[in-house]
Amino acid sequence: MNVPLQGTADLIPGLPQDPGQLLELFTHYGPGVAIGVFAGASVVAAARWTVWRWRNTRLAPGARIIEIAVPPKVEDGSAAAWWAHLIGLTLPAWKRVLFGQPHLAFEYLADHTGVRFQVWVPGTVPPGLVEKTIRSAWPGATLTTRAATGPLPVDAQAAGGRLVLGRAEHFPLTHTHDSDPLRGLLGSASGLADGEHLAVQILARPATGRRLRRAHRAAAALRGAHSTAPQAALFDLLTPGMTGRREPADLARQFPERAEQVRAILAKAAQPRFETAIRYGVATRHPDQAEAGWLRAHAHEVASTFALFTSGHQHLRRRRLRRPAARLADRRLHRGFLLSVRELAALAHLPYDLAAPGVTRAGARPVAPSPAVPVSGPGVRVLGDSEAGAPRPVGLTVAGARQHLHVLGQTGVGKSTFLANLILSDAAAGRGALVIDPKGDLVTDVLDRLPDRAIDRTVLFDPADRGRPPCLNVLAGADPAFAAESIITTFRRCFSSSWGPRLDDLLRSACLTLTRVNGTRATLADIPRLLVDTPYRARVTARLEDELLRGFWASYDELTPAARASVIGPVMNKLRAVLLRPFVRDTLSGGASTIDLGGMLGTGGLILARLPKGVLGEDAVRLLGSLLLAHTWQAITPRATQAEVERRDAAAYIDEAHNFLNLPGSISDILAEARAYRFSLTLAHQHLSQLPKDLRDAISADARNKIYFAASPEDATDLARHTAPLLGPHDLSH
């Protein structure tokens, strides 16, 4: 069926058909119309520019930078999930009309310290919103938020550019790669010297409106072989009858490449899209580099790394960027090109290449505390503040602390500060505490911050004090057998490599003899005298009623002087480690005890033992600290006769605990009993190899509160059994 063609005049009613009349009308009205059109276009352009500038100005106040420490393992699909999540930032239509759609900036920054990854967030986006999406997409990433600053120093010479699409925006870039496409960019960014800086900035905001529908029109145009450009439609209007339509099947056979283009366009159009702009810049504070062309060459190198995203349909082209440092610092997005979520994720993501150069990985994965974890209160010890989730204190109830604390971490990670805070918390709450500090800094810190009301109930063991130290007679006590056993056990475990049955027998007999004859007046200083002073020994043994002990000393007296010297030599050697130190001798053998351990702990007293190894020697510190802990335990055990409600909570804080857990009996049993007596132990040390196997197993099972600072890789593998599945070995060692 043939349709008669219409002329142009028939399509526009009232238009003169005579060409002369058309020319006369154009000559008469044309200049005025042109001026009016130009003036109107200028007004519209100025208004749009003013609105755009106002909208971007609104974004700057309160803008922030979120610096992202890359987690140890990154999934290659995480970035696409993050960008897809950000579609939720799309404002309602009426807000977009009034205020515009805010944009974000994903930035790669590099200098001589390495490569950093950060996200710029405008002030109009509520705090914490973008941070949550980052943590969700990249579990294990550590975030640091600060006020926004420029990515390049403004006082340095800079060069840079911007990247735009080489073809129409509905054609896609490639987004599938065999390896991380960032490898080239990171390689270019690594190895910078001091004063050299690099930045790549990718601005993006969710796209809406008519631009999203153009891709479908472009695909339809390829199917039907006609253009969607406005000038082509005008040409069709003015040249009627010259437009021929062909069937899509015929075109597909004649131009098979168009079918592939249509599929690519529709695949991109099927995804959410972002309006995007890409800028890059290189800066240096060395004028000679700028003169030698280093800036321009390095900027070209950065731009060339984006050639990886070239597809059979699309590529990126370089354009000039004036004042790159200022433009990157402004972070203004006027009109960008459209990229799908997958394209944008390929361009802007955290590196998933484990060997990515210049990248510092995040440390321990932050985990939000459970709602069941207490915050604060009169019965709560505050451990610190949460790093993940809503900011809040993280506490441990006093009842929970009775399950004991195991604190592990290498030197310099903050164990002493952590312990000091717990001790001061107890002091402020009026709870009793024993502190054994073999370095000295912990007790010094506690004393500097101790509340005034706690000073009167504090006893200090410190070799730096000029006065006479408090006396703790370890041979005196309500149970002489326990006192003797604690001394024997302490010496045996402190000198296990040179301990034997004869030494054990001799020291045990001496301790039991002195406690049974002299009672509470017996001290460690009496043992050497008992062994070497024959008249004194005769007077003491004459008052013995125990036949076994009398028989032992009778056999001892029958030894020749040489044999006797051989027997007592090892004992005297061990005792000299204690008694030749005036501070230790006065503390353990200065007469009757001047400190009631049980009474102090039961009334909220503090017992601070500052025992620096550099002053007292390692052997003396181990013996004194072990004996102090053993007799504290002896003072706690009578609580078994008290009603449970009458037992006041008390605690022992033991730094380098492996040196002092030389108690008589099984440490596992002691930890279980201490819980019933409301006596909590906080055991701190550096690494697991310091603990014997039985002690390690006991602490693993019975110290149920675990506080791990940076552990060694070997320890982290073992300790991860307690923290899986939330935390793994990498988290515990970083």
C-alpha positions in Angstrom: 0.0 0.0 0.0 1.5 3.3 -1.1 1.1 6.4 1.1 1.4 9.7 -0.7 4.3 11.8 0.6 3.7 15.2 2.1 5.7 18.2 1.5 7.5 20.2 4.1 5.0 23.1 3.9 2.2 20.7 4.5 3.8 19.5 7.6 4.1 23.0 9.0 0.8 24.9 8.4 1.1 28.6 7.6 4.6 28.4 6.3 5.0 30.2 2.9 5.7 27.9 0.0 7.5 30.4 -2.1 11.3 30.3 -1.4 11.6 34.0 -2.0 9.0 34.7 0.8 10.9 32.3 3.1 14.2 34.2 2.5 12.4 37.6 3.1 11.0 36.3 6.4 14.4 35.0 7.5 16.1 38.3 6.6 13.5 40.3 8.5 13.1 38.3 11.6 16.2 36.1 11.7 18.6 38.5 13.6 16.1 39.3 16.2 15.2 35.6 16.7 18.8 34.7 16.9 19.5 37.3 19.5 16.5 36.3 21.5 17.5 32.6 21.3 21.1 33.5 22.3 20.0 35.7 25.2 17.5 33.0 26.4 20.1 30.3 26.2 22.6 32.5 28.0 20.1 33.2 30.8 19.3 29.5 31.1 23.0 28.5 31.1 23.8 31.1 33.8 20.9 30.0 35.9 22.0 26.3 35.6 25.6 27.2 36.4 24.5 29.2 39.5 22.2 26.3 40.7 25.0 23.8 40.1 27.5 25.9 42.0 25.1 26.4 44.9 24.4 22.7 45.0 28.1 21.8 45.2 28.7 24.5 47.8 26.2 22.8 50.1 28.2 19.6 50.0 31.5 21.0 51.4 30.5 22.0 55.0 31.0 19.0 57.3 32.5 16.9 54.5 34.6 14.0 55.8 37.3 11.6 54.6 36.9 7.9 55.4 40.4 6.3 55.1 40.1 2.5 54.6 42.8 0.1 55.7 42.5 -2.9 53.4 41.5 -6.1 55.1 43.8 -9.1 54.7 41.5 -10.8 52.2 39.3 -9.0 49.7 36.6 -10.7 47.6 36.6 -9.4 44.0 32.8 -8.9 44.2 32.9 -6.8 47.3 33.2 -3.5 45.4 30.2 -4.2 43.2 28.1 -5.0 46.3 29.2 -1.7 47.8 28.4 0.5 44.8 25.1 -1.3 44.5 24.4 -0.6 48.1 25.1 3.1 47.5 22.1 3.3 45.1 20.2 3.6 48.3 21.6 7.2 48.7 19.3 8.3 45.8 17.2 11.2 47.1 13.4 11.5 46.4 12.6 13.3 43.1 11.6 16.6 44.7 14.8 16.8 46.6 16.9 16.1 43.5 15.1 18.9 41.8 15.8 21.4 44.6 19.1 20.3 45.9 20.6 17.9 43.4 21.9 14.4 44.0 25.0 14.3 46.3 28.0 12.4 45.0 30.9 10.5 46.6 34.5 10.4 45.7 36.6 7.2 45.8 40.3 8.1 45.9 43.6 6.4 45.5 46.4 8.4 47.2 50.1 7.7 47.2 53.3 9.2 48.5 56.6 7.9 49.9 54.8 6.2 52.8 52.7 4.0 50.5 49.3 3.8 48.9 46.1 4.8 50.8 42.4 4.3 49.9 39.8 6.8 51.0 36.2 7.9 50.4 35.1 11.5 50.4 31.6 11.9 51.8 29.7 15.3 51.5 28.4 16.9 54.7 24.8 16.4 53.6 25.2 12.6 54.0 24.4 11.6 57.7 27.5 10.4 59.6 28.0 6.7 59.9 25.8 5.8 56.9 28.6 5.3 54.4 30.8 3.8 57.1 28.3 1.0 57.6 28.2 0.2 53.9 32.0 -0.1 53.8 32.2 -2.4 56.8 29.4 -4.5 55.3 31.1 -4.8 51.9 34.6 -5.3 53.2 34.5 -7.2 56.5 37.8 -6.6 58.4 38.4 -3.2 56.9 39.6 -0.6 59.5 38.1 2.9 59.1 39.5 6.2 60.2 37.3 9.3 59.7 38.5 12.8 59.7 37.7 16.2 58.2 38.1 16.5 54.5 41.4 17.7 53.0 42.7 17.9 49.5 44.3 14.8 48.0 47.3 16.8 46.7 49.4 19.4 48.5 48.4 22.9 47.2 51.9 24.3 47.6 53.5 21.7 45.2 53.7 21.8 41.4 51.2 19.5 39.8 50.1 18.0 36.6 47.1 15.9 35.8 44.1 15.3 33.6 40.7 13.7 33.4 39.4 10.7 31.6 36.2 10.6 29.5 34.5 7.9 27.5 35.7 7.7 23.9 32.3 6.8 22.5 28.6 7.3 23.5 28.1 6.5 27.2 25.7 3.6 26.5 28.6 1.5 25.3 30.3 -0.4 28.2 33.9 -0.6 29.3 35.3 -4.0 30.1 34.9 -5.0 33.7 36.1 -8.6 33.7 39.9 -9.2 34.2 42.0 -12.3 34.9 43.9 -10.4 37.7 43.3 -7.2 39.7 43.2 -4.3 37.2 44.6 -2.0 39.9 48.0 -3.7 39.7 49.2 -1.3 37.1 48.0 1.8 38.9 49.5 0.5 42.2 52.8 -0.2 40.5 52.9 3.3 39.2 52.0 4.7 42.7 54.6 2.7 44.5 58.2 3.8 44.9 57.5 7.5 45.2 60.2 9.6 46.9 59.6 12.1 49.7 57.8 15.1 48.3 56.2 13.2 45.5 52.4 12.7 45.5 49.8 10.9 43.3 46.0 10.9 43.4 43.3 9.3 41.3 39.8 10.5 42.1 36.6 8.8 40.9 33.4 10.9 41.6 30.1 9.2 41.3 26.4 9.6 42.1 23.4 7.5 41.3 22.0 8.4 37.9 18.2 8.9 37.3 15.8 10.2 34.8 15.9 10.4 31.0 19.6 9.6 30.6 18.9 6.0 31.7 16.4 5.5 28.9 18.7 6.6 26.2 20.5 3.3 26.2 17.3 1.5 25.1 16.7 4.0 22.4 20.3 3.5 21.2 19.7 -0.3 21.1 16.5 0.3 19.2 18.3 2.6 16.8 20.9 -0.1 16.1 18.2 -2.6 15.5 16.3 -0.3 13.1 19.4 1.4 11.6 18.3 4.9 12.3 19.9 7.5 14.6 18.6 8.9 17.9 20.4 12.2 17.5 18.2 15.3 17.4 19.9 16.6 14.3 19.1 13.3 12.5 15.4 13.7 13.4 15.4 17.2 12.1 17.1 16.1 8.9 14.4 13.4 8.5 11.8 16.1 9.0 13.2 18.4 6.3 13.8 15.5 3.8 10.7 13.5 3.9 10.5 10.3 2.0 14.2 9.7 2.1 14.2 7.6 5.3 14.1 3.9 4.5 13.2 1.4 7.2 14.8 -2.0 7.2 13.8 -5.1 9.1 16.0 -5.9 12.2 16.6 -9.4 10.9 17.9 -8.1 7.6 20.2 -5.7 9.5 21.5 -8.4 11.8 22.5 -10.5 8.7 24.1 -7.6 6.9 25.8 -6.1 10.0 26.4 -8.9 12.6 28.6 -6.6 14.8 25.5 -4.6 15.6 23.8 -7.5 17.3 26.8 -7.7 19.7 26.7 -4.0 20.3 23.0 -4.2 21.1 23.6 -7.0 23.6 26.4 -5.0 25.3 24.3 -1.9 25.5 21.3 -3.8 27.0 23.6 -5.6 29.4 24.9 -2.3 30.7 21.4 -0.8 30.8 20.1 -3.7 32.9 22.3 -2.6 35.8 22.0 0.5 38.1 24.2 3.2 36.8 26.2 6.1 38.2 27.1 9.4 36.8 30.9 9.4 37.0 33.9 11.6 36.5 37.6 10.5 36.7 40.4 12.8 37.5 44.0 12.2 38.3 47.0 14.3 39.4 50.7 14.1 40.2 52.5 16.6 42.4 56.1 17.2 43.5 57.9 19.6 45.7 61.1 19.3 43.7 61.3 22.1 41.1 63.9 20.2 39.1 61.5 17.3 38.5 58.9 19.6 37.1 61.4 21.2 34.8 62.7 17.8 33.6 59.2 16.7 32.6 58.8 14.2 35.5 55.3 15.5 36.3 53.9 15.2 32.8 55.6 11.8 32.2 54.3 10.4 35.5 50.8 11.8 34.8 50.8 10.1 31.4 51.9 6.8 33.1 48.9 7.0 35.5 46.5 7.7 32.7 47.9 4.8 30.6 47.1 2.3 33.4 43.4 2.8 32.5 43.9 1.2 29.1 43.1 -2.1 30.8 39.4 -1.1 30.8 39.2 -0.8 27.0 36.6 -3.1 25.5 35.6 -3.8 21.9 32.9 -1.1 22.2 34.4 1.6 24.5 37.6 3.1 25.8 38.7 6.0 28.0 40.3 9.2 26.5 42.5 11.8 28.2 41.5 15.4 28.6 43.3 18.3 30.1 42.7 19.4 33.6 43.7 22.9 34.6 44.9 23.5 38.2 44.7 19.7 39.1 45.4 20.1 42.8 42.6 22.7 43.2 40.2 20.7 41.0 40.8 17.5 42.9 40.4 19.3 46.2 37.0 20.9 45.1 35.6 17.4 44.4 32.8 19.0 42.3 30.8 16.9 39.9 29.1 18.8 37.1 28.0 16.4 34.4 29.7 13.0 34.2 29.3 10.0 32.0 27.3 6.9 32.9 28.9 3.7 34.2 27.2 0.6 35.4 27.9 -0.8 38.9 30.2 -3.4 37.5 32.2 -0.9 35.4 32.5 1.4 38.4 33.5 -1.4 40.7 36.3 -2.4 38.3 37.6 1.2 38.4 37.1 1.9 42.1 37.7 -0.9 44.5 40.1 -2.1 47.2 42.9 -4.3 45.8 42.2 -8.0 46.0 45.7 -8.9 44.8 47.5 -10.2 47.9 50.8 -9.0 46.4 49.6 -5.5 45.7 52.6 -3.2 46.0 52.6 -0.4 48.5 49.4 -1.5 50.3 49.3 -1.7 54.1 46.8 -4.3 55.2 44.4 -3.6 58.1 45.1 -5.1 61.5 42.6 -6.9 63.7 39.1 -7.0 62.3 36.8 -4.8 64.4 33.9 -6.7 65.8 30.9 -4.9 67.3 30.3 -6.0 71.0 27.2 -8.1 71.7 24.3 -6.2 73.3 24.8 -8.5 76.3 28.2 -7.0 77.0 27.8 -4.4 79.8 28.5 -0.8 79.3 29.2 0.7 82.7 27.8 0.8 86.2 28.8 0.3 89.8 29.5 -3.4 89.3 31.3 -3.1 86.0 35.0 -2.8 85.1 35.3 -0.8 81.9 37.8 -2.4 79.6 37.8 0.2 76.8 35.7 1.6 74.0 34.2 -0.3 71.0 35.8 0.3 67.6 33.0 -1.2 65.5 29.3 -0.5 65.7 27.9 2.4 67.7 30.6 4.0 69.9 30.1 2.7 73.5 32.2 1.5 76.5 32.9 -2.2 76.7 32.8 -3.6 80.3 33.2 -6.7 82.3 31.0 -7.3 85.3 32.7 -8.0 88.6 30.9 -11.4 88.7 32.2 -12.1 85.2 35.7 -11.2 86.3 35.6 -14.1 88.8 36.0 -16.3 85.7 39.6 -14.8 85.6 41.3 -12.9 82.8 44.1 -14.0 80.5 45.9 -11.1 79.0 48.4 -11.8 76.3 50.4 -9.5 74.1 53.9 -8.6 73.0 55.9 -5.9 74.7 54.8 -2.4 74.0 51.2 -3.1 72.9 49.5 -1.6 76.0 49.1 -4.4 78.5 50.4 -2.3 81.4 48.0 0.6 80.6 45.1 -1.9 80.4 46.0 -3.4 83.7 46.4 0.0 85.3 42.9 1.0 84.3 41.5 -2.2 85.8 43.4 -1.7 89.0 42.3 1.9 89.3 38.7 0.8 88.7 38.9 -1.6 91.6 40.5 1.1 93.8 37.8 3.6 93.0 35.1 1.0 93.8 36.7 0.0 97.1 37.6 -3.5 96.0 40.8 -5.2 97.3 43.6 -6.0 94.9 47.1 -7.4 94.8 49.5 -6.2 92.1 52.8 -7.9 91.2 54.8 -5.9 88.8 58.3 -7.2 87.8 59.1 -4.2 85.6 58.0 -1.3 87.9 56.2 0.9 85.4 52.7 -0.5 86.2 52.8 0.3 89.9 54.3 3.7 89.2 51.5 4.5 86.8 48.9 3.3 89.4 50.4 5.4 92.1 50.4 8.5 89.9 46.7 8.1 89.3 45.5 6.6 92.5 42.5 8.3 94.1 43.2 10.1 97.3 40.7 8.1 99.3 42.6 4.9 98.4 46.0 6.0 99.6 45.4 5.2 103.3 44.5 1.6 102.4 47.5 1.0 100.2 50.6 -1.0 101.1 53.7 -0.6 98.8 56.6 -3.0 98.4 59.2 -1.0 96.6 63.0 -1.3 96.7 63.3 2.4 95.8 61.8 3.4 99.1 64.4 4.4 101.7 62.4 3.2 104.7 62.0 -0.3 106.0 59.7 -2.3 103.7 56.5 -4.0 105.0 57.4 -7.4 106.4 55.8 -10.7 105.3 57.1 -13.6 107.3 56.5 -16.5 104.9 57.3 -19.1 107.6 54.6 -17.8 109.9 51.0 -18.4 109.5 48.0 -20.3 110.8 49.0 -23.4 109.0 52.8 -24.2 109.4 52.6 -27.2 107.0 51.1 -24.9 104.3 53.8 -22.3 104.9 56.5 -24.9 104.6 54.9 -26.5 101.5 54.6 -23.1 99.8 58.3 -22.4 100.3 59.3 -25.8 99.1 57.1 -25.6 96.0 58.2 -22.1 95.2 61.9 -22.9 95.4 61.5 -26.2 93.5 59.7 -24.5 90.6 62.0 -21.5 90.5 65.1 -23.8 90.4 63.6 -26.8 88.7 66.7 -27.4 86.5 69.0 -27.9 89.6 66.5 -29.4 92.0 66.8 -32.9 93.4 65.3 -35.2 96.1 68.1 -34.5 98.7 67.7 -30.7 98.4 63.9 -31.1 98.7 64.3 -33.3 101.8 66.7 -31.0 103.5 64.8 -27.7 102.9 61.5 -29.3 103.8 62.9 -30.7 107.1 64.4 -27.3 108.0 61.2 -25.4 107.3 59.0 -27.9 109.3 61.5 -27.9 112.2 61.6 -24.1 112.5 57.9 -23.7 112.3 57.2 -26.4 114.9 59.8 -25.1 117.3 59.8 -21.3 116.9 56.3 -20.9 115.6 55.5 -17.5 114.2 59.0 -16.3 115.2 60.7 -18.5 112.6 62.0 -16.8 109.4 63.8 -17.8 106.3 67.0 -16.3 107.7 66.9 -19.0 110.4 67.4 -21.8 107.8 71.1 -21.1 107.1 71.8 -20.8 110.8 70.0 -24.1 111.4 72.2 -25.8 108.8 75.6 -24.5 109.7 75.4 -23.5 113.5 75.7 -26.8 115.4 74.9 -25.3 118.9 71.9 -23.5 117.6 70.7 -26.7 115.8 71.2 -28.7 119.0 69.0 -26.3 120.9 66.3 -26.3 118.3 66.2 -30.1 117.7 66.1 -30.7 121.4 62.7 -29.2 121.5 61.4 -31.3 118.6 58.6 -33.8 119.4 58.4 -35.3 115.9 60.4 -38.4 115.9 60.9 -38.4 112.1 62.4 -34.9 112.2 64.6 -35.8 115.2 65.8 -38.8 113.2 66.6 -36.7 110.2 68.7 -34.3 112.2 70.5 -37.1 114.0 71.5 -38.5 110.6 72.5 -35.0 109.5 74.8 -34.6 112.5 76.6 -37.9 111.8 77.8 -36.6 108.4 81.4 -35.5 108.0 82.0 -31.8 107.5 82.8 -32.4 103.9 79.6 -34.4 103.3 77.6 -31.9 105.2 79.0 -29.1 103.1 78.1 -31.0 99.9 74.5 -31.5 101.1 73.8 -27.9 102.2 75.6 -26.3 99.3 72.6 -26.3 96.9 70.3 -25.0 99.6 72.6 -22.2 100.6 73.0 -21.3 97.0 69.3 -20.8 96.6 68.8 -19.0 99.8 71.5 -16.5 99.0 69.6 -15.4 96.0 67.0 -14.1 98.5 68.9 -13.2 101.7 71.8 -11.3 100.1 69.4 -8.7 98.8 68.7 -6.3 101.8 65.2 -5.4 100.5 64.1 -9.0 100.0 65.7 -10.1 103.3 64.0 -7.4 105.3 60.7 -8.2 103.5 60.7 -11.9 104.1 62.8 -12.2 107.3 62.4 -8.9 109.1 60.5 -10.4 112.0 56.8 -10.7 112.6 54.5 -9.8 109.7 53.4 -6.2 109.5 50.7 -6.9 106.8 47.5 -8.9 107.1 46.9 -10.0 103.5 43.5 -11.5 104.1 42.3 -8.5 106.1 43.4 -6.0 103.6 41.8 -7.7 100.6 38.6 -8.2 102.6 38.4 -4.5 103.4 39.3 -3.0 100.0 43.0 -2.6 100.5 45.6 -2.4 97.8 48.9 -4.4 97.9 51.3 -3.0 95.3 54.5 -5.0 94.8 56.9 -3.1 92.6 59.7 -5.6 92.0 61.9 -4.4 89.1 64.2 -7.2 87.9 66.9 -4.7 87.0 67.3 -3.8 90.7 66.6 -7.1 92.6 67.7 -9.7 90.0 65.5 -12.2 88.3 65.8 -15.0 90.8 65.0 -12.8 93.8 62.0 -11.3 92.0 60.6 -14.7 91.1 61.0 -16.0 94.6 59.6 -12.9 96.3 56.6 -12.5 93.9 55.8 -16.2 94.1 55.9 -16.3 97.9 53.7 -13.1 98.0 51.2 -14.7 95.7 51.3 -18.1 97.6 50.6 -16.4 100.9 47.9 -14.3 99.5 46.2 -17.5 98.4 46.7 -18.9 101.9 45.0 -15.8 103.2 42.1 -16.2 100.8 41.3 -19.9 101.5 39.7 -19.2 105.0 36.8 -17.7 103.1 35.5 -21.2 102.7 34.1 -20.8 106.3 32.2 -17.6 105.3 28.8 -17.3 103.8 29.0 -16.5 100.1 27.4 -13.1 100.5 30.0 -12.1 103.0 32.9 -12.7 100.6 34.0 -9.4 99.2 35.4 -9.4 95.7 39.1 -9.1 95.4 41.6 -9.5 92.6 45.2 -10.3 91.8 46.9 -8.6 88.9 50.1 -10.4 87.9 52.3 -9.1 85.1 54.6 -11.7 83.6 52.5 -14.3 85.4 54.5 -17.3 84.2 57.2 -16.2 86.7 55.0 -16.3 89.8 52.4 -19.1 89.4 54.4 -21.4 91.6 51.6 -22.2 94.0 51.3 -25.5 95.9 48.7 -27.7 94.2 47.2 -27.7 90.7 46.7 -24.3 89.1 43.5 -25.5 87.5 42.1 -26.4 90.9 43.2 -23.1 92.4 41.5 -21.1 89.6 38.3 -23.1 90.2 38.4 -22.5 93.9 39.3 -18.8 93.6 36.1 -18.3 91.6 34.1 -19.6 94.5 36.0 -17.4 97.0 35.3 -14.3 94.7 39.0 -13.9 94.1 39.7 -13.2 90.5 43.1 -13.5 88.9 44.3 -11.4 85.9 47.3 -13.2 84.4 49.4 -11.2 81.8 52.4 -12.3 79.8 53.9 -12.0 76.3 53.6 -15.4 74.5 52.4 -19.0 75.1 55.8 -20.6 75.0 56.5 -19.0 78.4 54.0 -21.3 80.0 54.5 -24.9 80.8 52.0 -27.2 79.2 50.0 -27.9 82.4 49.8 -24.2 83.1 48.9 -23.3 79.5 46.1 -25.9 79.5 44.8 -24.6 82.9 44.7 -21.0 81.8 43.1 -22.0 78.4 40.3 -23.8 80.2 39.7 -21.9 83.4 40.6 -18.2 82.6 37.5 -17.7 80.5 37.9 -14.0 79.8 40.5 -13.6 77.0 42.2 -10.2 76.3 44.6 -10.6 73.3 46.7 -7.8 72.1 49.1 -8.4 69.1 50.1 -12.0 69.5 52.9 -13.8 67.6 51.8 -15.7 64.4 52.5 -19.0 66.2 50.4 -18.0 69.2 47.6 -16.5 67.0 47.1 -19.9 65.4 46.6 -21.5 68.7 44.5 -18.7 70.3 42.2 -18.5 67.3 40.4 -21.5 68.7 38.9 -19.2 71.4 37.8 -16.5 68.9 36.6 -18.4 65.9 34.6 -17.8 63.8 34.5 -14.0 64.4 38.3 -13.6 64.6 41.1 -15.5 62.9 44.9 -15.8 63.3 45.5 -12.7 61.3 43.3 -10.6 63.5 45.0 -11.8 66.6 48.5 -11.1 65.3 47.9 -7.6 63.9 
